[in-house]
Amino acid sequence: MGSPKKDQNKGFFAAMTSGLSLFGNAMHRSVNGLLGYEGVEVIDPEGGKEDAEEEAQRGRWKQEERESYWKMMHKYIGSDVTSMVTLPVLIFEPMTMLQKMAELMEYSYLLDQADECEDPYLRLVYASSWAISVYYAYQRTWKPFNPIIGETYEMVNHGGITFISEQVSHHPPMSAGHAENEHFTYDVTSKLKTKFLGNSLDVYPVGRTRVTLKRDGVVLDLVPPPTKVNNLIFGRTWVDSPGEMIMTNLTTGDKVVLYFQPCGWFGAGRYEVDGYVYNAAEEPKILMTGKWNESMSYQPCDMEGEPLQGTELKEVWHVADTPENDKFQFTYFAHKINSFDTAPKKLLASDSRLRPDRFALEKGDLSKAGAEKSRLEERQRAEKRTRDAKGHQFTPRWFDLTDEVSATPWGDLEIYCYNGKYTEHRATVDSSDNIDEVDIASIEFNPWQYGNLLTE
């Protein structure tokens, strides 16, 4: 399916050229303008000296750091920098990729509503709005820590969800995650592919995300758009995700196709998302429109994609309040998942919260964070040399490598499947009456000892 492009005068729907050829001329009127989403924000996509000075004053960069970082990084232009371990800690946020996977759960109530919904098209409205909601958090321009192989992240105390993620591979870096409550299960295998372009970074989500709604057993497959991080070194750093997001109901063949508008000069089109829910015959049933940093709305439409008379635009999701002037632009939920408030009892010693480099950065000690980061990375290399010498191969504990290989727009992906052992482990721990009080923050981070639990 081709990516629709937005006409600068008539809006997205005026120039929609997706693969739904039957309706190639059906959407030549601007829903975007009709519904009042014409906002302009002054942004220079290329950045400039004034932006660089303002960014430096905000504390992210000092001029000497900017110049030394550029000297170090320019040799990597055109490369995939996903596995690089030499990146300075000053560009990091105190969170790992495993934790960022859990950020998708902030608005999990939308998946609960999708499960309870009887209308198959409205179900996709709820589910796709859930997928869009995380982009507000993803606009942060700090880099998360790469997890150590065997590292995990656990989350409870949110929407009845039990969440577990694990770093299942180091080369290439791959993570797997599983979340579940009474309404849905969420399974993801994640492998990011990047391309460093000097002052920008392209990020391609070579992953597979599946959501199963429990009431009817419906399986939803998500393919997100790529992301571009602009002005990494010079200018004000900002994130854009132009392209299509496609969520397909693998059970019925219905799908939703949403187009993230690229940011142009003076911010034209930035944040805007527009598209339709289609039935299996690729007929539009519901139009969706909004901004990924504010809200999403929907309205039933006719066969030409126009709003049905007698219906009105209804909001389905709105971004939650966020802290003001937060150093790392964290949401309240990001702070929550980074805290021990969401940690289960008898936390795995391999949990991201326990990383000394992450914790030091959170406390503002960049020197210690950098030293601890180097120490962990060197220990990871030493552990690998030991495994290789003994002929051992790392095996994840909570996920199994399958024989399945999934094709993605950015390359093939080996699939890891949740094996259910974590559910058994948590049931055993939660039912135990002999639980000693433990100062979680004092636990030594250890992702290398296979199956290392506080109970062992």
C-alpha positions in Angstrom: 0.0 0.0 0.0 1.5 3.3 -1.0 1.9 6.2 1.3 -0.6 9.1 0.7 1.0 12.5 0.4 -0.5 15.7 1.7 -1.4 18.5 -0.7 -0.2 21.8 0.8 -3.3 23.6 -0.3 -6.1 21.1 0.0 -5.0 18.9 2.9 -4.3 15.2 3.3 -7.6 13.7 2.0 -7.4 15.9 -1.1 -4.4 13.9 -2.3 -4.8 10.5 -0.8 -3.3 7.9 -3.1 -3.2 4.7 -1.1 -3.5 1.3 -2.6 -7.3 1.3 -2.3 -7.6 2.0 -6.0 -11.3 1.5 -6.1 -11.6 4.7 -4.2 -8.8 6.6 -5.8 -10.9 9.7 -6.5 -13.3 9.4 -3.5 -11.3 11.5 -1.0 -10.6 14.7 -2.9 -12.1 17.0 -0.3 -10.2 18.1 2.8 -11.6 16.6 6.0 -8.6 18.0 7.7 -9.6 21.6 6.9 -13.3 20.8 7.4 -12.7 19.6 10.9 -10.5 22.5 12.0 -7.1 20.9 12.4 -5.2 23.7 10.6 -2.6 24.7 13.2 0.7 26.4 12.5 3.8 26.3 14.7 7.0 28.2 13.8 9.7 25.6 13.5 12.8 25.6 11.2 13.2 21.9 10.3 16.9 22.6 9.6 17.6 24.3 13.0 20.1 27.1 13.3 22.5 29.0 15.5 19.7 30.6 17.6 18.2 27.2 18.3 21.5 25.7 19.2 22.2 28.4 21.7 18.8 28.0 23.3 19.2 24.2 23.5 22.6 24.7 25.2 21.1 27.1 27.7 18.5 24.4 28.6 21.4 22.2 29.8 21.5 19.5 27.1 24.7 20.6 25.4 27.7 22.8 26.1 29.4 24.1 23.0 32.6 22.2 23.7 30.6 19.0 24.2 28.8 19.5 21.0 32.0 20.0 19.0 33.8 17.0 20.6 30.7 14.8 20.1 30.6 15.8 16.4 34.3 14.9 15.9 33.6 11.5 17.4 30.4 10.8 15.5 31.0 12.1 12.0 32.9 8.9 11.0 29.7 6.9 11.6 27.6 8.7 9.0 25.6 6.2 7.0 26.0 3.5 9.7 23.5 1.6 11.9 24.4 2.9 15.3 22.0 0.7 17.3 24.8 -1.5 18.8 27.3 1.3 19.5 28.5 1.4 23.1 30.6 4.5 22.9 27.8 7.1 23.0 28.3 9.7 25.8 25.9 9.4 28.7 24.9 13.1 28.4 22.6 12.3 25.4 20.8 9.6 27.4 17.6 9.6 29.5 17.4 7.5 32.7 15.3 4.8 31.1 16.0 1.7 29.0 14.5 0.4 25.8 12.7 -2.3 27.9 11.0 0.4 29.9 10.0 2.4 26.8 8.3 -0.8 25.6 6.1 -0.5 28.7 5.2 3.1 27.9 2.6 1.8 25.4 0.6 0.7 28.4 -0.2 4.2 29.7 -3.5 4.4 27.8 -4.2 0.7 28.0 -7.8 1.5 28.9 -8.3 2.0 25.2 -7.6 -1.7 24.6 -10.0 -2.6 27.4 -12.6 -0.6 25.5 -11.7 -2.2 22.2 -12.3 -5.6 23.8 -15.6 -4.6 25.2 -16.8 -3.0 21.9 -19.2 -4.9 19.7 -18.7 -2.7 16.7 -15.8 -4.2 14.7 -14.9 -0.8 13.2 -15.1 1.2 16.4 -13.0 -1.5 17.9 -10.2 -0.5 15.5 -10.7 3.1 16.4 -10.0 2.4 20.1 -7.0 0.1 19.3 -5.3 2.4 16.8 -5.8 5.4 19.1 -4.0 3.3 21.7 -1.1 2.8 19.3 -1.0 6.5 18.5 -1.1 7.6 22.1 2.5 6.6 22.9 3.9 9.0 20.3 3.5 11.9 22.7 6.0 10.2 25.0 8.2 9.1 22.1 8.8 12.7 21.0 11.4 12.9 23.8 14.8 13.5 22.1 17.0 11.7 24.7 18.3 8.2 23.9 17.3 5.3 26.2 19.9 2.9 27.5 20.5 -0.2 25.4 19.6 -3.2 27.7 22.3 -5.7 28.8 21.6 -9.1 27.4 19.4 -10.9 29.9 18.1 -7.6 31.4 14.4 -7.5 32.2 11.7 -5.0 33.2 8.6 -5.9 35.2 5.5 -3.7 35.8 2.4 -4.2 37.9 -0.1 -1.9 39.6 -1.4 -0.4 36.4 -4.8 -1.3 34.9 -4.6 -4.8 36.2 -1.7 -5.4 33.8 1.3 -7.7 34.3 4.1 -6.7 32.0 7.5 -8.4 31.4 10.1 -7.6 28.8 13.6 -9.1 28.3 16.6 -8.4 26.2 16.8 -11.6 24.2 19.8 -10.8 21.9 22.8 -8.4 21.9 23.9 -8.7 18.3 21.6 -7.6 16.8 19.9 -5.9 19.8 16.5 -7.4 20.2 13.9 -7.2 23.0 10.7 -9.2 23.6 7.7 -8.1 25.7 4.5 -9.5 27.0 1.6 -7.8 28.8 -1.7 -9.1 29.9 -4.9 -8.3 31.8 -8.4 -9.5 31.7 -9.1 -7.9 28.4 -6.1 -8.3 26.2 -2.6 -9.8 25.7 0.2 -7.8 24.1 3.2 -9.4 22.5 6.1 -7.7 20.8 9.4 -8.6 19.3 11.5 -5.5 18.8 14.6 -4.9 16.7 15.4 -1.3 15.8 17.4 -0.5 12.7 19.0 2.9 12.5 20.8 5.1 10.0 23.0 7.9 11.2 23.0 10.8 8.8 25.3 13.2 10.7 22.9 15.7 12.3 19.9 13.4 12.1 19.0 9.7 12.8 16.5 7.5 10.9 14.9 4.8 13.1 13.1 1.9 11.4 10.9 -0.3 13.7 11.9 -3.8 12.5 9.5 -5.4 14.9 6.2 -7.2 15.3 3.4 -6.1 17.6 0.4 -8.2 18.2 -2.6 -7.6 20.4 -5.2 -10.3 21.1 -8.6 -9.1 22.4 -9.8 -11.9 24.8 -13.6 -11.6 24.5 -13.7 -12.7 20.8 -10.1 -13.8 20.3 -9.5 -11.1 17.7 -5.8 -10.6 16.8 -4.6 -7.2 15.8 -1.3 -6.6 14.0 0.5 -3.2 14.1 3.0 -1.8 11.6 4.1 1.7 12.8 5.8 4.4 10.6 9.6 5.1 10.8 10.9 7.9 12.9 13.4 10.6 12.2 15.3 12.4 15.0 16.3 15.8 13.6 19.2 18.2 14.7 21.0 15.7 16.9 24.0 18.0 17.3 23.3 21.4 15.8 20.0 23.1 16.3 17.0 22.2 18.5 16.5 18.4 18.5 13.0 17.3 17.5 11.3 14.1 16.4 9.0 13.4 13.4 7.3 10.1 12.3 6.1 10.7 8.8 4.4 7.8 7.0 1.7 5.2 7.4 0.6 3.4 10.5 -1.4 0.3 9.6 -3.3 -1.9 12.1 -4.9 -5.0 10.7 -7.5 -7.3 12.2 -6.0 -10.6 11.2 -9.2 -12.3 12.1 -11.6 -10.4 9.9 -9.4 -8.5 7.4 -10.6 -5.1 8.5 -7.9 -2.5 8.9 -7.1 1.1 9.8 -4.6 3.2 7.8 -3.5 6.4 9.4 -1.0 8.8 7.8 1.4 10.8 10.0 2.0 14.1 8.2 5.6 15.2 7.8 6.6 18.5 9.4 7.3 21.2 6.9 8.6 24.8 7.2 6.9 26.8 10.0 5.6 23.5 11.4 3.0 23.0 8.7 1.4 19.5 9.2 3.4 18.7 12.3 1.6 16.3 14.7 -1.3 15.7 12.3 -2.7 12.2 11.8 -5.5 11.4 9.4 -7.0 8.2 7.9 -9.8 5.7 7.7 -11.0 2.4 9.2 -11.8 0.1 6.3 -13.7 -3.2 6.1 -12.3 -6.3 4.5 -13.5 -5.1 1.1 -11.4 -1.9 1.6 -14.5 0.3 1.9 -14.1 3.3 4.3 -16.3 3.0 7.3 -15.0 5.5 9.9 -12.7 8.5 9.4 -10.1 9.4 12.0 -8.3 12.7 12.5 -6.3 14.5 15.2 -2.8 15.2 16.4 -0.6 12.6 18.0 0.5 15.1 20.7 -3.1 16.1 21.6 -6.0 13.9 20.8 -7.7 11.7 18.3 -11.3 11.8 17.1 -13.5 9.8 14.8 -16.7 10.0 12.8 -18.7 7.5 10.6 -18.3 8.1 6.9 -19.9 7.2 3.6 -18.5 5.2 0.7 -16.7 8.3 -0.5 -15.1 8.9 2.9 -17.2 11.9 3.7 -18.8 12.3 7.2 -22.3 10.9 7.4 -25.0 13.4 7.8 -26.5 13.5 11.3 -23.2 12.3 12.9 -20.6 14.3 14.7 -16.9 14.1 15.4 -16.2 12.4 18.7 -13.0 12.4 20.7 -11.7 9.0 21.6 -8.4 9.8 23.2 -6.8 12.9 24.8 -3.3 13.2 26.1 -3.0 13.3 29.9 -1.6 16.2 31.9 2.2 16.2 32.0 4.8 17.7 34.4 6.0 21.2 33.6 9.7 21.8 32.9 10.6 18.2 33.5 14.3 17.8 32.9 13.9 14.7 30.6 10.4 15.6 29.3 9.0 12.6 31.2 5.3 12.1 31.5 3.8 11.3 34.9 3.5 7.7 33.6 7.2 7.6 32.6 8.1 8.6 36.2 5.7 5.9 37.4 7.2 3.1 35.4 10.7 4.3 36.4 9.8 4.1 40.1 9.5 1.1 42.4 5.8 1.8 42.8 5.1 -0.3 39.8 7.6 -3.0 40.8 6.3 -6.4 42.0 7.4 -8.0 45.2 10.6 -10.0 44.8 11.7 -8.0 41.8 14.1 -9.8 39.4 17.7 -8.7 40.0 17.9 -8.2 36.3 15.4 -5.3 36.3 16.2 -2.1 34.5 15.3 0.0 37.6 18.4 -1.4 39.3 20.9 -0.4 36.7 23.5 1.8 38.4 24.2 3.9 35.4 20.5 4.6 34.9 20.0 5.4 38.6 23.1 7.7 38.6 21.8 9.6 35.6 18.4 10.0 37.2 20.1 11.6 40.2 22.1 13.9 38.0 25.5 12.4 38.5 26.8 12.2 34.9 30.3 11.2 35.9 29.2 8.2 37.8 26.6 7.3 35.2 29.3 7.3 32.5 31.6 5.2 34.6 28.9 2.7 35.5 27.8 2.5 31.9 31.3 1.6 30.7 31.6 -1.0 33.5 28.4 -2.7 32.6 29.3 -2.8 28.9 32.8 -4.2 29.6 31.3 -6.9 31.9 28.8 -7.8 29.1 31.7 -8.3 26.7 33.6 -10.4 29.3 30.5 -12.5 29.9 30.2 -13.1 26.2 33.9 -14.2 26.0 33.3 -16.6 28.8 30.2 -18.1 27.2 32.0 -18.4 23.8 35.0 -20.1 25.5 32.7 -22.7 27.1 30.7 -23.1 24.0 27.5 -21.9 25.7 24.8 -19.8 24.0 22.7 -17.4 25.8 19.1 -18.5 26.2 16.4 -16.1 27.3 14.4 -17.1 30.3 10.9 -15.7 29.6 10.8 -15.9 25.8 11.6 -18.7 23.3 13.0 -18.2 19.8 10.6 -19.7 17.3 11.1 -20.9 13.8 8.9 -18.1 12.5 10.5 -15.3 10.4 8.2 -12.3 9.9 8.7 -10.0 6.9 8.6 -6.2 7.7 8.9 -3.2 5.5 12.5 -2.8 6.8 13.7 -6.4 6.8 13.0 -9.9 8.1 12.5 -10.4 11.8 13.1 -13.5 13.9 10.1 -13.9 16.3 10.4 -14.6 20.0 7.3 -16.0 21.8 6.3 -15.6 25.4 6.7 -19.0 27.0 4.4 -18.5 30.1 7.1 -19.1 32.6 6.9 -15.6 34.0 3.2 -16.1 34.8 4.0 -19.2 36.7 6.9 -17.5 38.5 4.7 -14.5 39.5 1.9 -16.8 40.7 4.3 -18.7 42.9 5.8 -15.5 44.4 2.4 -13.8 44.9 1.0 -16.8 46.7 3.9 -17.0 49.0 3.3 -16.0 52.7 7.0 -16.0 53.5 8.1 -12.8 51.9 10.9 -10.9 53.6 10.9 -7.2 53.4 13.7 -6.1 51.0 15.1 -2.7 50.2 14.7 -3.0 46.5 17.0 0.0 45.7 19.9 -1.9 47.5 19.7 -4.9 45.2 22.7 -5.4 43.0 21.8 -5.3 39.3 22.6 -8.7 37.8 21.2 -9.7 34.4 24.0 -12.3 33.8 23.2 -15.0 36.3 20.6 -17.2 34.5 17.3 -17.1 36.4 18.7 -14.8 39.1 15.8 -14.1 41.4 15.7 -12.5 44.8 14.3 -15.8 46.1 17.5 -17.6 45.0 
